[in-house]
Amino acid sequence: VYGRRGGGLAERWIGVTGDGAVTPSARWVAERHAAATVVRGNDPRLILDLLRRGVGRAVLPCFVGDSEPGIERLEEVEALRHQQWLVLHQDERRHPAVRAVIERIVRLMQDNRALFRGEGGEG
C-alpha cells in the first residue's frame, strides 16, 4: 500500500475500475475499503498520478511504488505477494529475436532482484 510521501489521507483510497478491477489487489481494496474509496481509475498511470497528488492510498506493485519519488510504502499486504512467471511457446524459445528478449528480461530481473522482491526500499 502506497501513499504520498510525508502524508496522505489515511482513510481515503484509490480503487480500480474496468478490466483491472478483477485483479487480486483491486479486489482487496474493494473488499476492505469500499466505503473509503473516493475515486477509481482504469489506467495504472492515472492511479499513480492520483497517488502523487495525495488523493489517497492505493495498492501498487512494489517495483513501481518503491521506485517512484514522492510516494512511499505505507504497509505490505502479505496476502497479495505472489510469483510471476514468464512463459513462452516451445517452438519459439530458440528463435534468435525471442531468445534475445528472454535473456534481456532475465538480466533485468536478476539485476533488480531486490526491487522485484519488495526489498527495494524507499522511492
C-alpha beads as a LAMMPS data file, in Angstrom:
LAMMPS data file: protein, C-alpha beads

123 atoms
122 bonds

1 atom types
1 bond types

-500.0 500.0 xlo xhi
-500.0 500.0 ylo yhi
-500.0 500.0 zlo zhi

Masses

1 110.0

Atoms # bond

1 1 1 0.000 0.000 0.000
2 1 1 1.429 3.353 -1.052
3 1 1 0.629 6.976 -0.380
4 1 1 2.159 10.382 -0.947
5 1 1 5.444 10.840 0.908
6 1 1 5.015 12.924 4.025
7 1 1 1.356 12.253 4.458
8 1 1 -1.612 11.199 2.518
9 1 1 -5.162 10.837 3.575
10 1 1 -5.079 7.603 5.541
11 1 1 -8.764 6.845 5.268
12 1 1 -9.110 7.704 1.583
13 1 1 -8.471 5.072 -1.046
14 1 1 -7.985 4.980 -4.799
15 1 1 -9.743 1.998 -6.357
16 1 1 -9.607 0.321 -9.723
17 1 1 -12.361 0.053 -12.303
18 1 1 -12.642 -1.578 -15.725
19 1 1 -10.600 -4.631 -16.689
20 1 1 -8.190 -4.117 -13.791
21 1 1 -10.959 -4.400 -11.196
22 1 1 -10.708 -8.203 -11.226
23 1 1 -7.081 -8.347 -10.081
24 1 1 -6.381 -9.593 -6.558
25 1 1 -5.085 -6.179 -5.460
26 1 1 -8.149 -4.353 -6.806
27 1 1 -10.468 -6.857 -5.136
28 1 1 -8.536 -6.488 -1.864
29 1 1 -9.142 -2.722 -1.857
30 1 1 -12.798 -3.122 -2.871
31 1 1 -13.493 -5.739 -0.191
32 1 1 -11.802 -3.862 2.650
33 1 1 -12.051 -0.179 1.797
34 1 1 -15.107 0.297 -0.420
35 1 1 -16.644 2.952 1.837
36 1 1 -13.371 4.909 1.960
37 1 1 -12.730 4.745 -1.808
38 1 1 -13.010 8.307 -3.101
39 1 1 -12.043 7.728 -6.733
40 1 1 -11.463 4.836 -9.117
41 1 1 -9.284 4.686 -12.186
42 1 1 -8.900 2.248 -15.050
43 1 1 -5.372 3.266 -16.016
44 1 1 -2.278 2.500 -13.903
45 1 1 -0.653 5.820 -14.840
46 1 1 -3.745 7.712 -13.654
47 1 1 -3.701 5.856 -10.341
48 1 1 -0.018 6.718 -9.899
49 1 1 -0.735 10.391 -10.665
50 1 1 -3.556 10.406 -8.097
51 1 1 -1.179 8.920 -5.522
52 1 1 1.428 11.593 -6.239
53 1 1 -1.190 14.277 -5.640
54 1 1 -2.140 12.780 -2.281
55 1 1 -5.705 11.867 -3.225
56 1 1 -5.492 8.687 -1.156
57 1 1 -3.821 5.321 -0.789
58 1 1 -3.530 2.610 -3.414
59 1 1 -2.010 -0.798 -3.921
60 1 1 0.887 -0.842 -6.390
61 1 1 3.430 -3.453 -7.397
62 1 1 6.475 -2.933 -5.170
63 1 1 8.785 -2.422 -8.149
64 1 1 6.640 0.553 -9.182
65 1 1 5.951 2.102 -5.793
66 1 1 9.452 1.695 -4.371
67 1 1 10.952 3.334 -7.468
68 1 1 8.654 6.325 -7.522
69 1 1 9.868 9.564 -5.903
70 1 1 7.194 11.355 -3.958
71 1 1 5.339 8.289 -2.737
72 1 1 6.182 5.816 -0.005
73 1 1 5.251 2.331 1.064
74 1 1 2.859 2.534 3.984
75 1 1 2.313 -1.162 4.551
76 1 1 2.764 -4.510 2.878
77 1 1 -0.155 -6.822 2.250
78 1 1 1.238 -10.315 2.638
79 1 1 -1.889 -11.838 1.070
80 1 1 -1.027 -10.085 -2.207
81 1 1 2.527 -11.438 -2.521
82 1 1 2.844 -13.853 -5.432
83 1 1 5.235 -15.184 -8.027
84 1 1 5.265 -14.071 -11.637
85 1 1 6.020 -16.482 -14.439
86 1 1 7.240 -15.772 -17.926
87 1 1 6.027 -18.457 -20.300
88 1 1 6.762 -18.916 -23.981
89 1 1 5.880 -21.447 -26.615
90 1 1 8.458 -24.194 -27.009
91 1 1 8.598 -23.678 -30.787
92 1 1 9.662 -20.052 -30.316
93 1 1 12.186 -20.333 -27.499
94 1 1 15.166 -20.830 -29.832
95 1 1 14.210 -18.085 -32.270
96 1 1 17.069 -15.526 -32.057
97 1 1 14.860 -12.480 -31.526
98 1 1 12.767 -14.222 -28.871
99 1 1 15.900 -15.602 -27.199
100 1 1 17.426 -12.107 -27.074
101 1 1 14.332 -10.684 -25.387
102 1 1 14.183 -13.541 -22.877
103 1 1 17.859 -13.129 -21.995
104 1 1 17.382 -9.387 -21.510
105 1 1 14.363 -9.934 -19.255
106 1 1 16.313 -12.483 -17.196
107 1 1 19.200 -10.000 -16.768
108 1 1 16.790 -7.227 -15.828
109 1 1 15.119 -9.411 -13.199
110 1 1 18.446 -10.619 -11.792
111 1 1 19.989 -7.141 -11.703
112 1 1 16.920 -5.778 -9.899
113 1 1 16.126 -8.813 -7.761
114 1 1 15.674 -6.859 -4.512
115 1 1 13.308 -4.381 -6.137
116 1 1 11.119 -7.112 -7.633
117 1 1 11.045 -8.941 -4.293
118 1 1 9.822 -5.855 -2.488
119 1 1 13.181 -5.210 -0.849
120 1 1 13.793 -2.078 -2.920
121 1 1 13.367 0.340 -0.042
122 1 1 12.375 3.952 -0.390
123 1 1 11.357 5.507 -3.707

Bonds

1 1 1 2
2 1 2 3
3 1 3 4
4 1 4 5
5 1 5 6
6 1 6 7
7 1 7 8
8 1 8 9
9 1 9 10
10 1 10 11
11 1 11 12
12 1 12 13
13 1 13 14
14 1 14 15
15 1 15 16
16 1 16 17
17 1 17 18
18 1 18 19
19 1 19 20
20 1 20 21
21 1 21 22
22 1 22 23
23 1 23 24
24 1 24 25
25 1 25 26
26 1 26 27
27 1 27 28
28 1 28 29
29 1 29 30
30 1 30 31
31 1 31 32
32 1 32 33
33 1 33 34
34 1 34 35
35 1 35 36
36 1 36 37
37 1 37 38
38 1 38 39
39 1 39 40
40 1 40 41
41 1 41 42
42 1 42 43
43 1 43 44
44 1 44 45
45 1 45 46
46 1 46 47
47 1 47 48
48 1 48 49
49 1 49 50
50 1 50 51
51 1 51 52
52 1 52 53
53 1 53 54
54 1 54 55
55 1 55 56
56 1 56 57
57 1 57 58
58 1 58 59
59 1 59 60
60 1 60 61
61 1 61 62
62 1 62 63
63 1 63 64
64 1 64 65
65 1 65 66
66 1 66 67
67 1 67 68
68 1 68 69
69 1 69 70
70 1 70 71
71 1 71 72
72 1 72 73
73 1 73 74
74 1 74 75
75 1 75 76
76 1 76 77
77 1 77 78
78 1 78 79
79 1 79 80
80 1 80 81
81 1 81 82
82 1 82 83
83 1 83 84
84 1 84 85
85 1 85 86
86 1 86 87
87 1 87 88
88 1 88 89
89 1 89 90
90 1 90 91
91 1 91 92
92 1 92 93
93 1 93 94
94 1 94 95
95 1 95 96
96 1 96 97
97 1 97 98
98 1 98 99
99 1 99 100
100 1 100 101
101 1 101 102
102 1 102 103
103 1 103 104
104 1 104 105
105 1 105 106
106 1 106 107
107 1 107 108
108 1 108 109
109 1 109 110
110 1 110 111
111 1 111 112
112 1 112 113
113 1 113 114
114 1 114 115
115 1 115 116
116 1 116 117
117 1 117 118
118 1 118 119
119 1 119 120
120 1 120 121
121 1 121 122
122 1 122 123
